Structure formats: C-alpha cells, structure tokens
Amino acid sequence: RQDEREPAYTARVIAPIVRAHVQKYAGVVMSGDGATSARTISFLGRPHRPDMILTVDQVEVMAIEVKFLRSSGRQNAVATALGQASIYKLADFAAVAVCLIDLESTSDIAIGEREKYAFASMGIVPLIFKRRRNNLVNLHA
C-alpha cells in the first residue's frame, strides 16, 4: 500500500511477526503495535513513544522504533530513528531495536564495519528490511 503510514504498517505487518515470536516465551508481552501507543517517554519536555515495547515479567526491557526509508528523506529517517533509539536507551531499556523498512526497489543501504561499530557502541540492534511487492518484509541482504 503505497500511501500507508508507519503506524498502520507496523500494526499490520511488523507487530504480528513480533507477537508470534514473543508468545513462545512465558512472561514476555508486547505493548504498542503501531495502532495503539506504548508508554510515553519524556525528553526535553516532549513526548516520545516507541512503536513497540517488550516486557518480561512486567519489566519493560526492549523498545522498538520503526521507520520507513523512502526515496526522499532517507537520511532524516535514519537520523530520527537513531535519535529516538538513543532517547529510549536513556529511559533504561536494556535493549533498543531500530527497524528500518526500505521502500525503494533499488537500495543503497550497506552495513559496513563502521555502521556495525556505531550500532554496537550505541547499544542499538539494527533490523533492516526490504518491503516486498505484497507489502510484507524480507530481511535486507
């Protein structure tokens, strides 16, 4: 769906995948799914909400931020996702994942050693997916 926004796509595609995996483990719960909000985290007096939060035995342990990479504004989307992930790390989540959905048919995304080091030093798990024609996702090669 070409005009679909991140929250709707997260609720329709990403959240069911995450939910199917977390249901395998006792005590793990997912909140927020793009359609409903996870809890608000305040930073510099402004509200920020992860797209999804994983809770283990009632302790919030992982925040997940989902961003589309469109043909224009790709750099801004990456910067925004990393900025939000940094805020969630400051909110004491044990883990933070950034899920980037590449909407382009020809992609220039490359995760080299510098990028691997940057994600690791920030404590951020990068999840980069390529959106297929039927709007589902494939892990980016």
Number of C-alpha atoms within 10 A of each C-alpha: 8 6 5 10 12 17 19 15 20 24 18 16 15 21 22 13 12 14 16 10 11 17 12 9 10 9 12 18 17 19 19 21 25 24 16 13 15 19 15 11 15 13 13 5 7 8 10 15 20 27 26 27 24 24 18 16 11 10 13 18 16 20 29 25 23 23 22 21 22 13 13 9 11 15 12 11 17 17 12 14 22 21 12 21 25 15 19 26 19 12 13 13 18 15 17 27 24 23 21 21 24 25 20 15 11 9 12 8 11 9 13 9 9 9 12 13 12 12 17 12 9 13 16 22 16 18 15 21 19 21 19 13 10 7 15 13 17 13 11 15 9
